[in-house]
Amino acid sequence: MLNFRKITKNQLRRDIQTAFLDARSAFERYKATQKSVTALEESFGYMQDRFDVE
């Protein structure tokens, strides 16, 4: 019974660590995507100004 408890505790610890690392990785990807969107919006604005022939 003690061994089962230890295995369960270790599995829970691994699951929590994995979830934490996955969340941190997703947040880093989110921040990178935000920067990309900002850069693309700026680029779009430049192109729009360049080809705007009113």
C-alpha positions as a Markdown table, in Angstrom:
| # | Residue | x | y | z |
|---|---|---|---|---|
| 1 | Met | 0.0 | 0.0 | 0.0 |
| 2 | Leu | 2.8 | 2.4 | 0.8 |
| 3 | Asn | 4.5 | 1.7 | -2.5 |
| 4 | Phe | 1.3 | 2.5 | -4.4 |
| 5 | Arg | 1.0 | 5.7 | -2.5 |
| 6 | Lys | 4.5 | 6.7 | -3.4 |
| 7 | Ile | 4.0 | 5.9 | -7.0 |
| 8 | Thr | 0.7 | 7.9 | -7.1 |
| 9 | Lys | 2.4 | 10.9 | -5.4 |
| 10 | Asn | 5.3 | 10.8 | -7.9 |
| 11 | Gln | 2.9 | 10.6 | -10.8 |
| 12 | Leu | 0.9 | 13.5 | -9.4 |
| 13 | Arg | 4.1 | 15.5 | -9.0 |
| 14 | Arg | 5.1 | 14.8 | -12.7 |
| 15 | Asp | 1.6 | 15.7 | -13.9 |
| 16 | Ile | 1.8 | 19.0 | -12.1 |
| 17 | Gln | 5.3 | 19.8 | -13.4 |
| 18 | Thr | 4.2 | 18.9 | -16.9 |
| 19 | Ala | 1.1 | 21.1 | -16.7 |
| 20 | Phe | 3.2 | 24.0 | -15.3 |
| 21 | Leu | 5.8 | 23.7 | -18.1 |
| 22 | Asp | 3.1 | 23.4 | -20.8 |
| 23 | Ala | 1.4 | 26.5 | -19.4 |
| 24 | Arg | 4.6 | 28.5 | -19.3 |
| 25 | Ser | 5.5 | 27.4 | -22.9 |
| 26 | Ala | 2.0 | 28.4 | -24.1 |
| 27 | Phe | 2.4 | 31.8 | -22.5 |
| 28 | Glu | 5.8 | 32.3 | -24.1 |
| 29 | Arg | 4.3 | 31.4 | -27.5 |
| 30 | Tyr | 1.4 | 33.8 | -26.8 |
| 31 | Lys | 3.8 | 36.7 | -26.1 |
| 32 | Ala | 5.8 | 35.9 | -29.2 |
| 33 | Thr | 2.6 | 35.9 | -31.3 |
| 34 | Gln | 1.6 | 39.2 | -29.8 |
| 35 | Lys | 5.0 | 40.7 | -31.0 |
| 36 | Ser | 4.5 | 39.2 | -34.4 |
| 37 | Val | 1.0 | 40.7 | -34.7 |
| 38 | Thr | 2.3 | 44.1 | -33.7 |
| 39 | Ala | 5.1 | 43.9 | -36.3 |
| 40 | Leu | 2.6 | 42.8 | -39.0 |
| 41 | Glu | 0.2 | 45.5 | -38.2 |
| 42 | Glu | 3.0 | 48.1 | -38.4 |
| 43 | Ser | 4.1 | 46.6 | -41.7 |
| 44 | Phe | 0.6 | 46.6 | -43.0 |
| 45 | Gly | 0.2 | 50.3 | -42.1 |
| 46 | Tyr | 3.4 | 51.1 | -44.0 |
| 47 | Met | 2.2 | 49.2 | -47.1 |
| 48 | Gln | -1.3 | 50.8 | -46.8 |
| 49 | Asp | 0.3 | 54.3 | -46.8 |
| 50 | Arg | 2.6 | 53.4 | -49.6 |
| 51 | Phe | -0.1 | 52.2 | -52.0 |
| 52 | Asp | -2.9 | 54.6 | -50.8 |
| 53 | Val | -3.8 | 56.5 | -53.9 |
| 54 | Glu | -6.7 | 58.7 | -53.0 |
